[in-house]
């Protein structure tokens, strides 16, 4: 998910993971809490991906120019 350069593709991949794993998480005793936690982890991953791209892609572009 982090390897894809398109933000839209990353968001779609995160949504797909949540849809695939969500029902499995809800079957346990703490299902809703686990699904919300998983959603927060996915949001954090996407945020880190955005920050990484902003920092390092701009640095690479500056070095090439």
BELRAVEN-V795234 format. One record per residue. N is the residue number from 0. RES is the residue in one letter. NEAR is the number of other C-alpha atoms within 10 Angstrom. D_FIRST is the distance of its C-alpha to the first C-alpha in whole Angstrom. Layout:
BEGIN
N|RES|NEAR|D_FIRST, N|RES|NEAR|D_FIRST
END
This chain:
BEGIN
0|X|15|0, 1|X|16|4, 2|X|7|5, 3|X|11|6, 4|X|12|9, 5|X|10|10, 6|X|14|10, 7|X|10|11, 8|X|13|8, 9|X|19|6, 10|X|15|9, 11|X|12|9, 12|X|16|6, 13|X|19|8, 14|X|15|11, 15|X|12|11, 16|X|14|10, 17|X|18|13, 18|X|12|15, 19|X|11|15, 20|X|13|15, 21|X|19|17, 22|X|13|21, 23|X|13|21, 24|X|18|20, 25|X|15|23, 26|X|10|25, 27|X|11|26, 28|X|9|29, 29|X|10|26, 30|X|15|24, 31|X|15|24, 32|X|13|23, 33|X|16|21, 34|X|19|19, 35|X|15|19, 36|X|12|18, 37|X|17|15, 38|X|17|14, 39|X|12|15, 40|X|13|13, 41|X|19|10, 42|X|14|12, 43|X|12|13, 44|X|16|9, 45|X|18|9, 46|X|12|12, 47|X|13|12, 48|X|19|9, 49|X|14|12, 50|X|12|15, 51|X|13|13, 52|X|14|13, 53|X|11|16, 54|X|11|18, 55|X|11|17, 56|X|12|17, 57|X|12|20, 58|X|11|22, 59|X|10|21, 60|X|9|22, 61|X|9|25, 62|X|8|26, 63|X|7|26, 64|X|5|28
END
